[in-house]
Amino acid sequence: MPREHLLKISVSGVRGVVGEFLTPALALHFAQAFGTYVGRGRVVVGRDTRTSGPMLQHAVNCGLLAAGCDVVDVGILPTPTIQIYVEHIRARGGIGLTASHNPAEYNALKLFNKEGQFFNHYERNELIDLYHQSDFAQATNAEIGHVTHDEGTAKAVHIDRVLAKVDGDRIRRRHFRVALDAVNGAGSVMTPGFLVDSLGCRLDAIFIDPTKVFPRIAEPRPDTLGDLAALVQRTGAEVGFAQDPDADRLAIVDETGRVLDNDDVLALAVLRALAVVPGDVVVNLTTSSAIDDIALGFGRRVYRTPVGEANVVETMQAVGAAIGGEGSAGGVIFPAVQLCRDSFTAMAFLLDLMAETGKTVSELVAALPQYVRKSGKVAFEHGRLGGLMQALEEGFPEAEADRTDGLKLMWPDRWLHVRASNTEPLLRLFVEAKTEASAEKLYAMAWGLLTA
C-alpha cells in the first residue's frame, strides 16, 4: 500500500500502521498539540487492547504533561465509555487510543472535545494547523501536571445512562440467553458484566480476554463471525452480539445463526428510539431507505449526511435529533446517552424490543421495511475520478442527484451511491432497491459505467 495510506489524519483523529508511520514521537507531538489547543486542565486518556496501546499511551501522556495538562488514565475502556466520561467530569478533552475496526497492526489517536464528541470541522482544522506549526505549550517544571487513574467511574456512568433509557426490569425478567464475541477488545472488560449483572442475561461468551490478541478480523462482518454464529446455534442463544476492538460498533446474530445486515441493526434501534423519544433521525447517504419508512410511520423526518460519524453527529446536534447512525458501519448514536456510536445502547435497545414484543430477532427483522442491498469496490487510476463520476451521472439522466459525498443517484424505488475511499484508490459502490432483480440490474449498469 502506498505510504500516504498508512498514516491518515481524518475526521476522527490520527490513524496509521504502528512503527514506521505511527510512531511514539508522532503520538507525543500530536498529544502536545492537542493539550496546547484544549488548554490546561484534565484530559482523559483510554485505550483498547492492542499490543501497541501501552507504548503509545506513555507517549500521549508525555505530550499532554509537557503541554501543562493533567492526565486522567481510565485504562482499557470502550470508546463510547471514554467519551461519556470526558463529558461527565467536564474535562478539557479526551484521547482514545484505538484504531477501531482496523487490523491489529494499526492504532490511532481518536480526539474528543470537552463534550466528549469528535472535533468538528473548525476544531479539527485549527488543531491540525497548530500541529504543523509545532508551536506547542511548554510547561515549566512547576507547571507539569499529574497522572491520576479512574477505571471504575466511567463504566458506572455509561451503564447508568443506558439503563435509564430502557425498561431494565422487563429485560431482566426475561433472562435472555445471549452469546457474545468481544474480539478480546475493550468490550471484554465491560460487556459481560453489562449483560449479566445489569440486564440479567444468561451469557455464553467467546473472545473476552483483554490480554490476548484479536482472534479474528477486527471488523465484525458476516464473513468474520462464524464462531459466534456457531455458538448461538450450539447454546440455543436467543441473540448473539459482536463488537469491534473499541466496542463502538455492534453486529447482531439472530437465533438461527444468521448475521444481520448492519442497516437492519440500525433500523431496529431507530424503531425502539422513536417509540420513546421525540425528534428526527440523521443517517449517512449510504444508509438504507428502511430508515425513511420507519421515520415516516412516526411522522418524523430523516436528514442525510456525508459518511463519517463526526458528520452525522454535527447534523444531529443542529436538528436536535432523537437518534442517528450509519447503517453500513454498524453504528447507533443515541444522544440521550451520548452523541457517539455506542454498542451498549444498541444491545439494550434490541433486548428491550424483544422483551416488549415477545418476538425473536428474526421476527423483528422480518417486520422491517424490506430492501435488497448490494455493494462492491471498483479500482480506479488517479486522475480518472472526475470522469468516472460524470459518466455515471450522464448514464442515468432521469435520476435525482446528490453530490454532497461522491455521487448518489435516486429514484422513487431505488438508489445508488458511489464515493471514493479515504484510504485507497477505490470507489465504493452501494445499491439498494425493492427487489433482487432491480438491485442486480442497477448494480450491473453502474459497474459497467465505472469500469468501461
N, C-alpha and C positions, 0 to 999 in steps of 0.2 A: 504494500500500500504506500502511496506517496507520502513523503514526510509531513506535508501540511495537514494530512488527515489523521495523523497520530497525536496531534495536540490541537485542541479546539476550544476557543473561547466563545460561548454561546449564550442563549437566553437564561440558562440556569447556572452558569459558572464556568469553571476551567476543567477540562477533561482531557486525559491522554494516557498513552501507554507508559507505565512507570519505568523509570530507568533513564534512557537517553532523552526522553521527551518531557515527561512529568517528573521533575527531579525535586529532592528536598530543598534545593536552593530556590527553585522557581516557586514552590509552595510557600517558603518563608517570605519571599519578596511580595508575593500576591497577598499573603495574610497581613504583612506590614502595610501594604497599600490599603487593604480593607480596614484595618484598625485606624489608619490615618483618616479615611473617609468617614467612618461612622463616629469617630471621636472617642475620647477616653471614657471608660466605664466597662460594664460587664459584657463579654462576648461569649456566647455558648458554643462549645465545640463537641461534636459527637461523631460517631463513625459506624460503618458496617464492619463485617468480619474479614475483609480482605487482608492478605498477608502484609501488604504494604501500608495498612492503616496506621499501626503504631509509629512507624518511621515518619510518615507524613504528618501525623498529629504532633509529634515533637517539633517538627519544622514549623507548623502552623502556630503552635503555642509560642515558639520563639519570636516569630514575626509579630504576633499580637502584643506580647510583652514589650518588645522593642518599640512599639508604637504607643506604649503607655496604657494599654488595656489590661483589665483583669479577665482571666480565663475561667469559665465555669465548665469543667470537664464532666460530661454526662455519660461518658463511656460508650459502649455499644448499644445503640438505640435505633429504632426505625426513623426514617427521615421525617414523617409527619409528627412523630412524638417530639423530635428536636424542635421543629417549627412551632409547635404548640407551646413548648416550654419557653422559647425565646419571647414570645408574646406575653406569656403568663408572668414571667419575672421582670418584664419591662427592660430587657437587656438592650444594649445598643445594636445588636445584631447577632447573627449566628453563622457558623460554618459547619456543614455536614460533609464528612469525608466518605464519599461513596460514588461509584460510577453506575449506580442503579442497576439496570438490566444488562449492562455491558459485560464482556468477559472478564475473568479474574485478573488478567494482566493489566487491565485499565484501573485507574482510580480518578477521583475528581474532587474539586472543592465546590460544593454547592453553597451558594451565598444567599443569606437571608437578611432582610432589613429588620427594623425594630418591631414590626408587626408579625414577624415570622413568615414573611412571604418572599418569593423570589424578587430580586430587584426589578423595578420597572425599566422601561426603555431609557429614561433620562438618568436614573441612578446608575444603570449599567454602563452607559457611555461615559459618565463622569468618572466612575471608578477605573474603567479601562484607560482613560486618558491619564489619570493620576498614576496608574501602574507604569505606563510607558514613559512618563516624565521622571519617574523614580524620585519624586520629591516627597519623601516619607517623613512622618513624625519620628523623632529620635528621642526616646525618654532618657532623662538623666538617671544616675544611679538612684537618686531619691524618688524618682517618678516611676520606676519599674514596678509593675503590678504583681499580683499573686495568682496562683492557680489553686482553685478550690474544686471539690468533687461533689456531685449530687446526682446519683444514679437512680434514686427511687421516686423523687417528687414528680419528675416528668411523666413516668409511667402512670402514676395515680391520676394526674390531671387529665391526661389523654383518655384513659378509660372512663373516668367520671363524666367527661364531656360526651362521649359516645353513649353511655348508658342513660344519660338524661334525655336522649332523643329517640329511644326505643322503649318498648314495654318489656323490661327485663324480667319481671315476674312471669309474664306469658311465655317468654322464651325458656326460662329455667324450668317451668312446669313440663315442657315437652321432652326434656332430657335428650336432645337430638344426638344421634351418633354421627360424629364428624371425623373426617380424615384430613390430615394436614401435611403439606410439604413446604417447609420453610427454607429450603435450599441451604441449610446451615448458615443462614444470613442473620441480619439484625432481628428479624421476626422470631428467631429461635429463643431469644431472651424474654419475649413478651407475649407472643401469640398463644402458646399452650395455656398459660395462666389465664389469659383473657377468655379463652373458650371454655375452660373447665371451671375456674373459680368465679368469673364474672357472669358467665352465661349458662352455666350448669350443663355443659355438653359432656358426652362420653367421647373421649378422644382417642383416636389411633393416629400416631404421628410418625413421620419419617423425616430425616434430614433436619434435626433440631439441635445439633451440636455446634455451637459457635466457634469451637476450637478446630473444626475440620474444614477442609476445602469444599468449594461448591461441587456437589456430586453430579450435576447436570448443567446443561447450558443455562446461563443465568436467567434469561428471559422466559417467563412461564407461558409456553405456547402449546398447542395441541401435540406437536411433534416432540416435545420435551417432557411431557407429563405422563408417560406410560406407567411409571412406578406408582404414581398417585392413583391413576385410573384403576390399576390392578388392586391397590389397597382398598379402594372403595368397594370393588366387587367382592374381594375376599372377606371383608369385615361386615358387609351389608350396611355400610355407612349411607346416611341419607343425603350427604353432600360432601364434596371434597374441596378444600381451599389450597391454593398455591400462591406463594408470594415470590417476589424477586428479592435480591440481596438486601435492599434497604426498606423493603416492606411497604412501599407506597403503591405498587401495582398488585392487582389481585386477579387470578384466574380461578374459574369455578368448574368443578366436575359434577355432573348430575348423578343421581342414584344408580344409573345404568353404567357409569364409567365413561360417559361422553363428555369431552371438554367443550364448554360453552364458547360460542363466539364472544369476543370481548364487547362487541356492541350490545349483545343481549345482557351481559353483566351490567353495563351502564343503564340499559333500558329498565331493568328490574329495580335498580336503585332510584331512578327518576320516578318510576311508578310509586315506590314507597314514600319518597320525599314529598311529592306533590300532593299526596293524600293527607299530609300532616302539617305542611308549612306553606305560606303564601309566597308568591314570587315566580319569576320566569326561569327559563333554562338557557344555559350557554354551553355550546359544544363547538368542536372544531369542524372545519369544512368536510372532513373525511368521515365524520360520524354518521351513523345510519339515520335514514328518514323515519325509522320507527320512533325516534325521539319526538319528531314533529307530530306524529299521530297521537302519541301518548299525551303530549302537552295540549293538543287541541281538545282532547277529551276532558281536560281540566280547565279549559278556557285560558290557557297560558300561551306565551309567545316563546319562540326559540330564536336565540341570537347565535350567529356562527362567526368564528374567528380563524385566523391562520393557525396551523398546527403548532403546538407548544403549550405546556402548562401555564407559563407566565402570560401568554396571550389570552388564554381562557380566563385566568384569574383577573386580569385587568378589566376585562369586559364584565365579568361577574360583579366586581366592585362598582363599576359605573352604573349598572342597571339594577343593583340590589337583588341579584338572582337567588332563587331558592336552592338550586343545585346546578352543577355543571360537570364537565369532564371531557375525556377523549376516549371514545369507544374503541378505536383501533389500538390504543395504548393501554387498555385495561385500567383506566384511571377514573375514580369517582371523587368529586370535590364537593363537599357539603359545608358551606360557610358557617352554619350554626355550630359546627365543631371546630373547623379551621379552614381557611382558604388555601387548601393544599390537597394533593392527591393522597387518599387515605384508605388503605386496605381494611382497616379495622372498622371504619364506618360501613364500608361495603359489606363486610361479613355480617355485622349486626343487622343491617337493613334486610338482607336476604333471610336470615333466621327469623326476624320479626315478621316478615311477609309470609313465610312458611307457617309460623305459629298462628298467625291471624286467620289465614285462609284454609289451613289444613291440607294444602296442596303440596305435591312433590315439586322438586326443582324442574323436572321435565314438563310437568303440567303447567307450571308458571310460564315457562318459556313458550310452550305451545299456544298460550293465550296472548302472547305479544303480537303486535303487527308483524306480518311475515314478509321478509325481503330476501332476495338472493344476492350475496356479495361475492365479489371476485377481485383478487389483487395480484400484482406482479411487479417485476422490476425490468427496466429497459436500459441497457448501457448506451451512452452517447459520447461522442467526441466533444472536447472543449471547443466552443465557438459555434456549435450547432444548436444550442438550446433554444435560442430565439426562433430560428427557422422551424424547428420541430413543433413548438407551441403554435406558431402561426398556421402551419399546415393542419394541425389538429383542429383549430378553431374554424378554419376555412372548410374543413371536411364536414362540419356539422353546422351550416349557416343558420339553421332553424332553431338552434338551442339558445337558451339564455346563458350568458357567460358571466362568471365571477373570476376576477383576476387578482384578488387580494392575496392569494398564496398559490403560485403556479397558475393553473387554469382549471376551473370547474365548469363543466357544461351540464345544463339541467333541462329536463323535460318533465311533464306532469307525473310520469310514472317511472322515471329512471334518471340516473346521473352518472357522470364520470368525473374523476378528479386526477389530475396529473401535476406532480410537483417534484422539483429537484431535491435529491438527498442533500442533507447538510454535511455529510461526511465522505461521500463517494461520488464519482461521475455516473450517477444512476438517476433515472426517472422512476418515481414510484407511481404506479397506475392503480387506481381503485375504481370499481364499477359496482353499481347497485341497481337492481330492477325488481319488478314484481314477480317475474317468472324466470326460471332457469334459462329458457330459450332466449328471452330478451337480454338477459345478462351476458350470456355467451356471445350473442351476436354483437352487442355493443363493445364488449371486450375485444373481440376479434377485429372489428373495424378500427378501433383505436390503436391496437397493437400494429396493425398493418400500416397505419399512417405514421406511427412513431419509428418504425423500422424500415420504411421504404428507402 
